[in-house]
Amino acid sequence: MRISERVSRSARQRAAVFVAAFLALGGCLSVGNDGGLVIDAPKGDAPFAMLSTVSRPLGDALPQAPIAGGAIVVKGPAGYCVEGKALRNRASGGFAMLASCQVITGGQDGYAVDLAVMTVSAVRGEERPSPQALSALFAAPALRSRVDDDVSLVRLASGGETQVPGSDPRHWRGAMTLNGYVLALAAYGPVDSHASGEGGRLLLLEMAKAIRAASPRMEKRSRTTVAKSGNSGTAKSANGG
């Protein structure tokens, strides 16, 4: 199986996790005929609208958190936190979801930033998928594609709403490599929002920069050591938070 296909499957498997943990506010979750989670939100309320007015904590807001057995430390742009309940950390890779620290904590911490949901999925690999490969992988037309700072970036015309109900179908996908892993990045925002447009690209670039800065610098030998010692740890931040 190609690296890009493994990244896609990992992202899809985790989609149900972050939807269940984060986007079902005020509604009910049920299992659809295909085994996926279905949100039954109150009429007239999109999940993003509910997120913008939430006044209670939604989960554990972590400033940063390890995946891939510690080889990768996920950290978001300023004002965004890792949601700890959705975090998955194992030697083979992992998953993290990020959103506004203010939203995750129900207004108890953080400050106002663009309403957005970002995800990071990791699988072992050394080759970064191209923007064209990402577009083909998700079977969606590319509205824009480019490579910035060794990050493949593509704005897709469709599919955002299937991953995050209530979001703009247009969304950004990205891919980068670090410490022997391929990282698949995604950014979703409300319809016609800054985050679903140019802002999403900037968020992914800022997140990529933050991940590189927070992650350890590893040679191939130390990568193997970390991979062997990694496990599906609980949601803890890399700095013990």
GIKA-V543711 format. One record per backbone hydrogen bond with DSSP energy under -0.5 kcal/mol. CO is the residue of the C=O (numbers start at 1). NH is the residue of the N-H. If there is no record, write none. Layout:
# GIKA-V543711
co=CO nh=NH
co=CO nh=NH
This chain:
# GIKA-V543711
co=2 nh=6
co=3 nh=7
co=4 nh=8
co=5 nh=9
co=6 nh=10
co=7 nh=11
co=8 nh=12
co=9 nh=13
co=10 nh=14
co=11 nh=15
co=12 nh=16
co=14 nh=18
co=15 nh=19
co=16 nh=20
co=17 nh=21
co=18 nh=22
co=18 nh=23
co=19 nh=23
co=24 nh=27
co=28 nh=40
co=30 nh=32
co=30 nh=38
co=32 nh=35
co=36 nh=32
co=38 nh=30
co=38 nh=40
co=39 nh=41
co=40 nh=28
co=42 nh=45
co=44 nh=46
co=46 nh=49
co=46 nh=50
co=47 nh=51
co=48 nh=52
co=49 nh=53
co=50 nh=53
co=50 nh=54
co=51 nh=54
co=59 nh=61
co=60 nh=62
co=60 nh=84
co=62 nh=82
co=65 nh=74
co=67 nh=70
co=67 nh=72
co=68 nh=71
co=72 nh=67
co=72 nh=74
co=74 nh=65
co=77 nh=80
co=79 nh=101
co=81 nh=99
co=82 nh=62
co=82 nh=84
co=83 nh=86
co=84 nh=87
co=88 nh=95
co=89 nh=233
co=90 nh=93
co=92 nh=124
co=93 nh=68
co=93 nh=90
co=94 nh=122
co=95 nh=88
co=96 nh=120
co=97 nh=83
co=98 nh=118
co=99 nh=81
co=100 nh=104
co=101 nh=105
co=102 nh=107
co=103 nh=106
co=104 nh=58
co=104 nh=59
co=105 nh=108
co=114 nh=116
co=115 nh=190
co=116 nh=100
co=117 nh=188
co=118 nh=98
co=119 nh=186
co=120 nh=96
co=121 nh=184
co=122 nh=94
co=123 nh=182
co=126 nh=128
co=130 nh=134
co=131 nh=135
co=132 nh=136
co=133 nh=137
co=134 nh=138
co=135 nh=140
co=136 nh=139
co=141 nh=143
co=141 nh=157
co=144 nh=155
co=146 nh=153
co=148 nh=151
co=151 nh=148
co=152 nh=175
co=153 nh=146
co=154 nh=156
co=154 nh=173
co=155 nh=143
co=155 nh=144
co=156 nh=171
co=159 nh=162
co=159 nh=163
co=160 nh=163
co=160 nh=164
co=164 nh=167
co=166 nh=191
co=169 nh=160
co=171 nh=156
co=172 nh=187
co=173 nh=154
co=174 nh=185
co=175 nh=152
co=176 nh=183
co=178 nh=181
co=180 nh=125
co=181 nh=178
co=181 nh=183
co=182 nh=123
co=182 nh=184
co=183 nh=176
co=183 nh=185
co=184 nh=121
co=185 nh=174
co=186 nh=119
co=187 nh=172
co=188 nh=117
co=189 nh=168
co=190 nh=193
co=193 nh=197
co=194 nh=197
co=194 nh=199
co=194 nh=200
co=197 nh=200
co=197 nh=201
co=198 nh=202
co=199 nh=203
co=200 nh=204
co=201 nh=205
co=202 nh=206
co=203 nh=207
co=204 nh=208
co=205 nh=209
co=206 nh=210
co=207 nh=211
co=208 nh=212
co=209 nh=213
co=210 nh=214
co=211 nh=215
co=216 nh=218
co=219 nh=223
co=220 nh=224
co=221 nh=225
co=222 nh=226
co=223 nh=227
co=224 nh=228
co=225 nh=229
co=226 nh=230
co=231 nh=233
co=233 nh=89
co=234 nh=236
co=236 nh=66
co=237 nh=240
